Amino acid sequence: MDILLQIEDIIEKNGSDFELSKLFKQYIKEYKDSLHQLFEKNQGKDFLVRHTRQLDSIIELMYKTVLRRTFGNYLPMRSSIPIAIVALGSYGREQLCVHSDIDLLIVYEDVHGYNSELIIEKLFYLALDAGLKLGHRVHEVQDLFKASNEDITIRTALMEARFICGSTFTWHAASRALHSMRLYNQKEYILNKIEEAQERRKKFSISMEPNIKEGVGGLRDAQLIFWVAKTIYGVESIKELSGELFTEEEYKEYRIALELLFRVRSALHLITGKQEDTLRLEHIPQVTKLLGFTTQKKLSSKVLEAGWRINNFTQIFVKKMVRSFVYDTKNIAAFRVQRLQKGIYERDGRLFASYNLTPRPINELLELLVNLEDKDYKYDAGFLNQFTYTHIPHPLTQKTYTLIKRLLKKEHIYSFLKLFYDAGILHELFPNFKKVLHLPQFDGYHHFPVDLHSVKCIEALENIREPFIKKLYDEMDEKDKFLLKIIVLFHDSGKGRKQDHSEVGAKLIAQFTKKMQLDGDATSRAINLVKHHILMSSVAFKDNIHNEKTLYKFMSNVGDEKNLKLLYVLTYADINGVDGVGGHTYTTFSSKLLHELYINALEIAQNTERITDAKKRTIIEKRVKNLPEFKEQTKLLQNKILSIVSNLFFFKNSPKDIVKIALQAKQTDKYSYNITNDQTLSIEIFRKIPLNVGYLLSTLAHLNVVSMEIFTLFDGVKYFKIDFMHNVDPTILEDITAVIEDAFDMTKEVKLRDVEIKKEDITIDCEHSLTDAEINIHTKNQIGLLAYVMHKFEQLGINIVTAKIHSSKFKVRDSFLMEKQNNICNNINKIYDLLTK
């Protein structure tokens, strides 16, 4: 039966409000269930418009129902009832997404002949009971202007007002008030909206998982340009400014980008069944399929490109519109003094360009940058406009390459590279970037697409916070610094192909070094370091960096001492470029591992003779013997220290720490422990009695263990050192202490989590050394995995010498050294069976 007839039937029978809301609820549910089919036929803005208009018809029908219910057979003309129902926000713009709130404004005039407030109340009750997610405001017409000036959010919402139904007389009166609101205090409103946008963009920066609504280049940026255009020009669409503020082609590219974001956001809402605006990795497969993209990378790349396009367009043309509002005649003299050339200025480290200046050729702009004082710069949207629309001839001329070379030799180049990225010309000036333009990286590790990550690595290189690495970099000559910048910038440029990206990148950098006219030695170093740019982090985080075989193999790939230093700084820049300067990827723990690998490898690089583990231990023992703290001990304790079996114990600890650990071991009766919670949480345990390691690790599994070392010392004392990824709130240190105490109760039950390890995830090397075998477990990351593994080792009676833990968002690479005892290497199937069950 038609819903109109059903409504009339309920009213005629004097049915309840509940019956009416139930009818509407069912009607709305059936409509929402049909949205998937509607989306298949109409996507983008067309889908949003159709959805908005359907909601218009539902709200209009609800209003008719309320009026019919209120007035019965004495229903007056709707224009006579002084109530207008108005859509606001995205609903007003006809861009309402599936699970977004429906923002309504009910505007009325207080006419004594009508009980307007009762009608409005009944409408809201009906809408809410029917399941509509309403965000609503109710105002008398005379209060609209005042309300708009009380809150910038209210004024913005009212600016997007669109009449749905009700009295056209009331709407016209409201429109006059809204027009006055638009003209009032425009400068303050616009500057506040721009400041608000800047804060939002800091919070939702460019990311591999972009926020389609709030992020840089998202829908909010598109709304900003509309709000500014509406305030200044009174337009209903920025398309009206095409041919005046920007060209038809510029608007077309912007509109295509916006259309994609509309499609993606709608798809996210439909897939998740809620208001989800972030394109998370787990949603990408479904969104790819729903939107008809061939691959997930293609979708992500296009979304990132669309965000870049909207960001670029918004930055340039918002500023172009607001020039008259920020123009201050007092600044004219100051700008004239700091003019760099006609129409281009530098003031307080910010570069400006007039919009009246025709975009200059690229060589002229590069020459300008080269001749600037060597420091960091920010740039105005007018300056960005110059680089966005500059002419770049292809192939690049030798003069252009010469200017690029001079630019790269400056100490501060990050701000210029970021300018090239924001202007969309990075890949035109550096052709190596063509294949990695807006290229996503689905590894759960990188925060930025490849091109922006590369630029961020240069930022990290120019802002080294690690004193030791900063000293290494500062001591390099200009030639090596120039080479290192090129390597850092292009280390990932080989991505986006089927071949290994390191190999492709090595070929690409060879071509670039030729353009830069570098000699054969520099080119060879560049090729080698790009080939092995992930080697240092891989070895530091996954291998035993105190094992001589590991170190010699590492240095055989690196080459010589100079390459080692370059690779160390490159690795630092690469890791810090993952989530930008000040990010969380480069931790104290990763810093320590890289430093240890560098020092150990440097020792090998500086010695022509092969350094065996035995030689290395002898060298360390001599350092221990020379310590005053060691000489103070009894001969018996000195001998005990030097008789500790594990070479690794001597390699991993400083001479002073070796003596300190030995002294605490000597004083340990049953057990003792230390907890430090500086930059990271670390637990040291000395024990003579059994330790329930499985229980300990299981209870602390949520704290993210990154490394565990186990050494047999002397007098039956075993030493455990467990390092965690981060420090903890000091208030929970008492709880950690209680857990350690409880771990000496062997009756404690181990509450193991369910984990899955497949046989192919495990490799066992019984030839690792004469005394130790190595077990590697490379599997998916699971909470409680280490506790599970250690518990199984305890069941088998395996004595673990040391454990190396490395985990990313999705994967773990754990390595364990176990003593060759109890004939374990003849029964390795037992290890496979127990770990995989």
Sequence and secondary structure as in RCSB ss.txt:
>XXXX:A:sequence
MDILLQIEDIIEKNGSDFELSKLFKQYIKEYKDSLHQLFEKNQGKDFLVRHTRQLDSIIELMYKTVLRRTFGNYL
PMRSSIPIAIVALGSYGREQLCVHSDIDLLIVYEDVHGYNSELIIEKLFYLALDAGLKLGHRVHEVQDLFKASNE
DITIRTALMEARFICGSTFTWHAASRALHSMRLYNQKEYILNKIEEAQERRKKFSISMEPNIKEGVGGLRDAQLI
FWVAKTIYGVESIKELSGELFTEEEYKEYRIALELLFRVRSALHLITGKQEDTLRLEHIPQVTKLLGFTTQKKLS
SKVLEAGWRINNFTQIFVKKMVRSFVYDTKNIAAFRVQRLQKGIYERDGRLFASYNLTPRPINELLELLVNLEDK
DYKYDAGFLNQFTYTHIPHPLTQKTYTLIKRLLKKEHIYSFLKLFYDAGILHELFPNFKKVLHLPQFDGYHHFPV
DLHSVKCIEALENIREPFIKKLYDEMDEKDKFLLKIIVLFHDSGKGRKQDHSEVGAKLIAQFTKKMQLDGDATSR
AINLVKHHILMSSVAFKDNIHNEKTLYKFMSNVGDEKNLKLLYVLTYADINGVDGVGGHTYTTFSSKLLHELYIN
ALEIAQNTERITDAKKRTIIEKRVKNLPEFKEQTKLLQNKILSIVSNLFFFKNSPKDIVKIALQAKQTDKYSYNI
TNDQTLSIEIFRKIPLNVGYLLSTLAHLNVVSMEIFTLFDGVKYFKIDFMHNVDPTILEDITAVIEDAFDMTKEV
KLRDVEIKKEDITIDCEHSLTDAEINIHTKNQIGLLAYVMHKFEQLGINIVTAKIHSSKFKVRDSFLMEKQNNIC
NNINKIYDLLTK
>XXXX:A:secstr
  HHHHHHHHHHTT  HHHHHHHHHHHHHHHHHTHHHHHHHS HHHHHHHHHHHHHHHHHHHHHHHHHHHHGGG 
  GGGSSEEEEE HHHHTT   TTS EEEEEEE   TTS HHHHHHHHHHHHHHTT  EEEEEEEGGGHHHHHTT
 HHHHHHHHT EEEEE HHHHHHHHHHHHHHHHTTHHHHHHHHHHHHHHHHHHT S SS BTTTSTTSHHHHHHH
HHHHHHHH  SSGGGGBTTTB HHHHHHHHHHHHHHHHHHHHHHHHHTS   B  GGGHHHHHHHHT S HHHHH
HHHHHHHHHHHHHHHHHHHHHHHHHH  GGGHHHHHHTEEETTEEEETTEEEE TTS    HHHHHHHHHTS SS
  EE HHHHHHHHT    SS  HHHHHHHHHHHTSS  HHHHHHHHHHT HHHHSGGGGGGTT    SSS SS H
HHHHHHHHHHHHT   HHHHHHHHTS HHHHHHHHHHHHHTTTTTTSSS HHHHHHHHHHHHHHHTT  HHHHHH
HHHHHHTTTHHHHHHHHS TT HHHHHHHHHHH SHHHHHHHHHHHHHHHHTSS TT SSS HHHHHHHHHHHHH
HHHHHT SS   HHHHHHHHHHHHHT HHHHTS HHHHHHHHT   HHHHHHS HHHHHHHHHHHHH SSEEEEE
EESSSEEEEEEESS   HHHHHHHTGGG EEEEEEEE STT EEEEEEESS   GGGHHHHHHHHHHTT TTS  
        GGGEEEETTS SSEEEEEEEEE  TTHHHHHHHHHHHHT  EEEEE  B SSEEEEEEEEE  TTGG
G HHHHHHHHH 
